[in-house]
């Protein structure tokens, strides 16, 4: 009895999902599916004044001017050269002679029609036909391509990705004019049905990496994906690591550079930020100007960036350790100056550092969340006023304000925001270790960070590559960058070991 009931339910479900030759029945099913959806438009009309048809689309997701001029006008006023009912295949006649739209396909069941409508397509149902025509006339309001606001550059392209996935793929295509650039589409999110694209260069990207990232995305089970950050959190290997395992950028030139090195890019519809991997520790410290500028200037900036990154991590903790446990290591005149400045301060150096660092992070977060014009004023003026008032009130000392300010400036030098956030997090445990154990605590903290980095991987590639494991070709682009004409091998761990220039023409 139970099996009979299940078979009957399966038959009823199949009947309700397949299009019938009755236009009225199909319209009733679709209207029931889209009930209480005021933005879904049902437009009844006649093709060539003979056959009843139904037009179905979502207002705001299509180009209505093109719909009126290229579709409805030709269908309603076109000449069929005879009765439509007498034709064997009305749909082929419409596709080949009346519909002046490039992207046309067919659908034969209700779920497929509903899915295409929700993605912004136009569906035409015709009386007496068990198939519907699906047309793509994209439209609606989208943001234009403009300069990136989060990744500024002195020299380099000024365009950035937008929220439209097709606009983003076109920005990549304009730079890589090769059929070897492959872009595969997936759908993620049970309710949002978000389009996700995987871009890579065939025969350059590692096939194992491509399959791994594709498998991770296909295994995502979630109601909706609103931004590429959802995808990043699902496909990363170490969720609780402070260090990011993927490059997140809205600059097309950065993504193209990653693809040329054998990496894989993940584009998410509705997000201007593109994910790229596998990524290494050294890649996060590199900026676009490192390759656009001459080698001497690029190396100077890269070395300065590396030094300031270490300062952003350990400067407050070193100050706390020296002033608390190792005063003998400070020159006499400097320690006398620091002691005079700290006279009257009620807190030890550890508490003083935690107060100032927390205040600085609060001001930075307030500057991000407030409107742009007000946020800049709060972050700059607020830091000056709060620091000066704290010194005058005797809550903190002047040297501590200087140390925290230098640390903040050093952290702004790191090119990637998500990478600099790791140092902002690790700064606090380093300060605690310095306040409890001095320089020994700092040493233990740095060793723990190094051990963690040595065991971290991004899509199976060691995070410290090419330093660990050592790859001599890859060392040409770590602490310093060799001249471009000497870097004729792609990174071995990220893609196939191929030359960037034709074989036999290497220097």
N, C-alpha and C positions, 0 to 999 in steps of 0.2 A: 504493500500500500504506500509506504514511504517513497519507494523508488518510482512508483507511478506518479506520485505527486511532484517529485523532483523533475521527472522527465516533462511533465506538463508545464511546470513553471519555466523550464528551460525553453520549451517551444514558444510559450507566450512572450518571453523576454526577447527571443530571436525575432519573432514577428514584429514586436514593437520597435526594434532597432533597425530593421531593414526598410528602405523606402518602398512604398507601394506605387502603383500607377495612378492612384487617386490623389490629386493635388489637395483636396479638402482634408483628407485623413492626415497627410504629411504636415499640412499647416496646423492642424489641431494638435498633433504631437509636439511640434516645435513651439507653439504658443504655450502649451502646458509646461514645457521645459523652461522657457524664458518668462514665466509668469512673474509679475511685479518687477520686470526689468524695463524701465521706461526708456532706456537708451538703445534698446534693440528695436530696429525699424523693420516692419513688415510692409512691403510695397507690392500691391497686386497690379498687374498690367497685362496687356495682350501683345504677343509677338506678331508683328506685321498685321495687326488687326484680326488675327485668326485664332491663335492658340493662347489659352490662359497660362499665366506664369506668375511666380512669386519671387520677389527680390528680398533678400534677408541680409542685414548688416548692422553694425554697431555705430551709432552716431559719434563722431569724433575720432574714429580710428581709420577712416578712409578719406580719400580726396574727392569731395562731393562734386566739384566742378568737372573733373574727369569722368565721374560716374554719370553725370547728366549728359555731357557732350559725346563721350566715346562709347557709352554703353546703352543707356536708356534711349537716346535719340536714334541710334542705329537699329536697335531692336524694335522699337515701336513704329518707326517710319520707314524701315527697310523694305525692299522689294524681294519677295521670295520666289518670284517667277513660277507661281503655281501654288496649289494648296500644300500647307506644311504637313498635314496628316498623310498625304500621299507619299511622302519621302520615307525611305527605309531607316535613315539615321538622322533624326532632327538635330541631335547634339553635335554631330560632326559638321553639319551644314552651318550651325551657328558659330562653331569655333573657327571654321575656315573662311566664312564669307561675311558674317555680320558683326562679330565681336572683334573690335580693333584694340585688343589688349594682349600683351606679350605672354603673361603668365596665366595660363588656364589649365585646370586639371579637373578630374571627375571624382565624385564621392557617391557611394551607394548605400550608406547607412547613417542613421541619425547621430551616433556619437562622433563620427568623423565630421559631419556638417557642423555640429555644435562646437567642436574643437576649432575648426577653421574660422568660424564666426568670431569666437572669442579671441583668436589671434589677429583679427583685423582684416579678414578676407570677406569678399562678397559671394553669396551663394544664390544661384538661380535654380528654382525648381519649376519644372514644366509638366503640365497635365499630360498624363499618359506615359510618362517616362519614369523608369525606376532608378535613374541616375541623376545627379545634380551637377551643375557646373560650379566650380570654385574659382574665383578670379581674385587676383592680388592687385589692389590699387591702394598702396600705402599712403597714409596722410596723417592729419592731426598735427598738433603743436609739439615740436621737439626743439631742444636747445641747439643752437648753431655751434659749429666748431670754433673754439676760441682758445686763447692762451691759458695754460694751466695756472691756477692760483695757488696750488700747494707745492709745486716743483718749479721754482723759478730758475732761469738760466741766463747767463751773460751771452754766451755764444751757442747757437743751435736752433733747431726748428721751434716755432712758436705755437704750433697747433697742439691740441690735446683731444683725448677721447671724449665722447658724449654718452648719453644714456641709451642711444640706439645701437643695437648690436650690429646692424647692417652698415651703419655709418662707420663703426669701429673697424669692421673687416675691410671696408673700402680704404681706410687710412693705411692699413697694413699692405693691402694689395698695391697701392700706389707706389710703395717703396720696394716691394719685392715683386717684380714682374716676371714671375716664373711659375710654370705649371707644377713645379715641385712643392710649392706652398699648398698644403692641404688644410682644409677647414671642415671638420666634422661636427655635426649638430646633434645635441642631446636635449632632452626635456627633463627638468627637475622640479619637484614640488607638486604634490597631489592637487592642490587647489589653485596655485598661481600658474602652474604649467610654464615655468620660466625657461626660455631658450638659453642654452649654454653651448658655446662653440669651443672646440679644441683645435688650436692652430699649431702646425709644426712643419718642418721642411723634410720632405721624404728623402731617405738615404743619407740624411745628416743627423736628424734626431735619433736617439736610441730607441729601437722598437720596443724594448722591455719597459722603458720609462713611459712611452706612449700608452701601452696596454695597461700599465699599472694605474696611471692617472685616470684613464677612461673607466677602468673597473671601479675605482674609488668613487667616481662621480655617479656611476650607474647604481651603486649600492646605497646612495643617500636616500633616506626615508624621512621626509618632512612635509608639512602642509604647504609651506611657501618659502621661496627664496627671494628676498627683497634687495639683496646686495651681494657683491662678490665675496664679502666677508663670511657669509654663510658657507659658501663653497670651501673657502680657505680653511675654516675650522673643522670641516668634515674630512678633508683630505690630508691634513697635516699628521705627522707621525708622533710627535711629542706635544701633546696638548698643553701641558703645564710648564713647558720651557719658556723662559722670558724672551728667548731669541726667535725671531720669525724664521720660518723655513721656506718662504716663498717671497719673491719680489712682487710688490704691489705698487703699480704706477699708473698714471694717466697720460704718460708721454709715449706717443707712437714710436719715436726713435729708440727709446729704451727697449720696447718690446721687440722691435725688428732686430736690434742688436742681439737680444737674447735668442731669437730664433736662428740667427746666423751662426751662433755658437753651439747650436744643437739642443737648445732648451725647448720646452713646450709652454704655450700660452693658453690660458683659459679665459674666455670672454663671457660675461654674463649680461643678458639683456636687462636694461634698467640701471646699470651701474657703469660709471666712466672709469672705474679702476679695474685694471687687468692683472691677473695673477700669472706669474711665470716661475717655472722651476725646471730642474733642481737649481738651488742657489747655494752659494758658499759664503762664509764669513767675510771674505775679502770683497766679494761683489757688492755687499751692502755699503762698503766704504768708498765705492767708486761713483763718480759723478760723470755726467755727459761731457762736461768740459775737459775731462781727463783725456778724451780721445779727439776732441775738436781743436784743442790748443796744441802748440808746439811742445815737444817732449820735455824740455827743461822746465818750462813753467808748470806743466802738468805734474811732473814729479815733485816739484817744490810744494805744490798745493796738496798732493797726496800725502807727502811726508808730514806736512803741517797738520793735515786732517787726522792722521794716525796719532800724533802726539796729543792733540787736543781731545781725541776720544779717550785716551788713557787718563788725561787730566779730569775729564768729566766723570770718570768712574772713581778715581782714588784720591783726588785732591782734598775733599773735606775729611775723609778718613785719615789721611796722612797728617793733616793739621791736628786733628783730635788726638792721634797717637803721640805725636811729638810734644804737644803741650801738656799731655796728661802723664805720660810714662817716660819719655826720652828727651827731657829738656836739655841734657848735656849735648845732644846732637845739633842744637840750634846755636848759631853764633851769639856771642855775649851781647853785643849791642842790639841784635834783633830780639833776643829773649827779654831784655830789659824793656824794650819798646812794647812788646806784646804784654808783659806783666803790667806795665803802666796803663795800657789800654783796658786790660781786664780787671783792673782794680775797681771794686764796687759792683761788679757783675755778680748776681746772686746764684747763678747756675754754673755747674761744671761745663767743660767744653763739649761733652757728649750731648747734654740736654740742649745747650746753646745751638749746636749744629742741627739737631733734629727740629728745633723750633724754626730756624731760618730756612732749612730745606723744605719743610712742610709749607711754610708761608709762601716761598717762591713757587712751589708747584701749584698751590692754590691760585696765585696770581696768574700763572701761565694758563691754567684751565679756565679761569674767568675770562681771560683775553680771547680764548678760542670760542667760548659759548656766547659771549655778548656780540651785538652787531659789530661789523668790521671797524667802523669809525670809532665807536666807544671802546671796543676791545683793545685797540692799540694804545689808547690813552690810559686805560686801566693797567695794562701790563707794564708800561714804562713809568708813568707818573706814580702809580701805586707802589711799584718797587722802590722808587726813590723816596717817597714820603714815608712809607712804612719802615724802611731801613734807617732813615735819618731819625725818625721819631723813636725807634727802638734803641738806637745808640744814645740819644739824649736822655731817654728815660732810664738808662743803665741796665736794660734788660739783656742786651747783647753787646759784644765788643766790636770796635771798628775792624780789626783784622778778620773776624768771622764774616762780617758783611762783605769784605773784599773777597774772601775765599769763595763764598756762596755765589757772588756775582761772576767771578771768573769761571766757576763751574757751570753756571747757566749759559754763559757765552760759549764755552767750549762745547756744550751739548747741542747748541744750535748749528754747529759746523757739520754734524753728521748728516749726510745727504738724505737718508731714508727716515721718515718719521717713525715707522714701526720699529726700526732698528734702534733709534735713539731712545725709544720708550723702554727698551731692555736695560739700558744703562741707568735710566731714571729709577727703575725698580731696584736694581742691584746696588745702587748707591746707599740705600738705607741699611741693608744688612752689613755692608762694608763699614759704615759708620759705627754700628753697634759692636762689630768685632773689634774695631780699633779702640773704642771706648772701654772695652772689657779686657782686651789682651794686648793692646798696643800694636807694634809692627808685626809681632807674631800672628796676631789675628788677621791683619791684612794679608800676610803671606798665605795663611790657610785659606782665606776667602778667594784669593786669586787662583790658588791651586784647585779649589773646588770648581771654580768657573772653567778653568782650563780642562779639567777632567770631563766636565759636562759637555763642553764644546767638542772634545775629542770623540765622545760617544754619540754625538748628535748627527743625524743624517737627514738629507732632503731628497726624497724619492730614491733612496738607496745610495746616494752620493755622499761621501764624508763631508761634514760641514767645514772642516779646516783644509780641504783640498784646495790648492796643490801643495800645501805645507805638510799635511799629514793625511794620507801618504804623500811622499815627496814625488813631484812630477816636474822635471827640470824645464820642460817646455812651458808648463803653466806658470812657473816662477817668473816668467817675463812680464806678468801682469798681476802682481800682488802688492808688495810694498812700493815698488816702482814700476813704471811702464816703459818697456823697451820701445824703440821706434817702430811705427806701424809696419814698415817694410821688412822687419825681422820676425814679426809674429805671423808666420805662415802656417801654423798648425792650430786647429781648433782644440779646445780643452778635451782631453782624452776621456775623462770620467763622465762628461755631459753628453757627448755625441760620439760618432765614429771618428777615428783619428784620420782626418782628411786635411789636405792643404787648402788654404783660402785662395791660393793662386794656382794656375794650371801646373800639372806635374811636369817636372823638368826645368821649370823657370824659377825655382827657389834660389835665394841668394847663396 
